[in-house]
Amino acid sequence: MALSHRANRRNHYFAVPRRGNFLTAVCTHPGAGRLPLTMQGQSRTTRHKEIRFESILKRNVIATSKIRRKWAEPHYIHIDLNCGSGWNEDHQVAGSPVVFWDIVKEMETPWMAYFVDNDASCIKSLLSRIPDRDRCTFFNGSNQSFLTQMVPNLLSSMDFHKVYGSVLSDPNGPHHPVDELAHFSTLFPRVDIILSWSGTQYKRCAKSFEATGQEVNPYRNALEKARKRISKTRWQISTPLGPDQWTVIYAANYRLDGHKAIGLYDVDSPEGQECLEKLCKTAEERANTRVTGNTLDLPNFRLPKDPRSKHPAEDASAELL
């Protein structure tokens, strides 16, 4: 069974079902040989990611409303790459499109949303969950083509430098469209970037790629490379969750406040540096570079129960790595 564009032939991945909602994939990056990689679909860490998305998006929509009324483009623009079906069937948790829809559907502020997925069945399912056809656009195609070709045309009537909004990239593997996001962030400097990043998957790919003997490893220090490519001045990072070390990266061009309650820290803060080290370095690498007596204990926090979920809230502290 081939995966969707989150891990598909276009991105040099093939996959076969494993146990439960996990998939075992083989990376066939050109020239890299066959590199083993474990890919995860929907999981119980989804709820922890979604509540962070919800907090960021809600704050962003509300905080920019006055600016958008006064001098900027009035509509808040939201783009959800790898949007999926809008629902986690295995754990009965709302996906990011439904989270955003629940935030804005009753708000008076004008907004427009674009949901992108290469899997036609996901788009079809999402259409049944979000009935708004006036403010929502559903695109069955690749992230790359949407960001580089569709967006400039769809928003051609707007002043790009006065557009406020957000782009959420939550792929099911180590292939964020960094080059396209870098180009997009140059065109739309006031649109924030939100990345769902799996540290484990990038580190596994980096280690496997090293065995090929090639000098340029696209997976090694991938997050630092992305930060240099994407023109944002402020970056926040969350505590890694689960065995795949899922982390939310939030990038903007203004001061970011108020997200510590959900475990988001400025990357330059002591907590942010600790999160960054866990995300980008293996346990062995951290042990070799650790300064004795100078490590941090990341705070435990408990997420509230999602009213859309049939399951009680889980203690995120049990997932910290």
PyMOL commands that set and color helices and strands:
alter all, ss='L'
color gray80, all
select helices_A, chain A and resi 9-11+46-70+96-104+120-129+143-154+160-162+178-187+199-210+222-229+260-262+270-280+283-289+316-319
alter helices_A, ss='H'
color red, helices_A
select strands_A, chain A and resi 13-17+22-27+35-40+76-81+87-88+93-94+111-117+136-140+164-169+191-198+234-238+246-252+264-266
alter strands_A, ss='S'
color yellow, strands_A
deselect
rebuild
show_as cartoon
